[in-house]
């Protein structure tokens, strides 16, 4: 089983990363899916999305959950039937799941040059401390994206702007943590954010 990494930020929270190196047929036949999940995965046009979906179900099994323990709210946010909080992400050949007694969000992204093209769509304040000429510029952009995506998943409120509602304070890649703020309805929420790198990917997670 390609369980790539397990992180335990605290006694109530666990992060697990899955490296997808199995075939679709293998993952499909080794996964027991609900009727709704079966229809969903069969309706996906992208093989990468199918593999991500199925690998997440395998990750759930390592936590002791089955596909039937997972459901989604009207906002698209995943929930577990036992009341614990969960967040899910996948990118190319990696998937990530975080489960906690606290509200959580997680995101995993491949580090790619194309992020520089869309940077202005999700960054405003952060440009004040970013340096395009530094070697870690793309890595920092990816960290910021992952943190903001994690916050968006935690809040699960449609319409929140990555550019104006989420702010990530200055950080260094080797520190693996920073502070982020969410400005929503004239209220500011502070979150301690964690991130790490592996295999040219970045993963970030936040806890409420």
Buried (B, 14 or more C-beta within 10 A) or exposed (E): EBEBBEBEBEEEBBBBBBBBEBEBEEBBEEBEBBEEBBEBBEEEEEEBEBBBBBBBBBBBBBBEBEBEBBEEEEEEBBBBEEEBBBBBBBBBBBBBBBBBEBBBBBBBBBBBEEBEEEBEEBBBEBEEEBEEEEEBBBBBBBBBBBBBBBBBBBBBEEEBBBBEBBBBEEBEBEEBEBBBBBBBEEEEBEBEBBBBBEEEBBBBBBBE
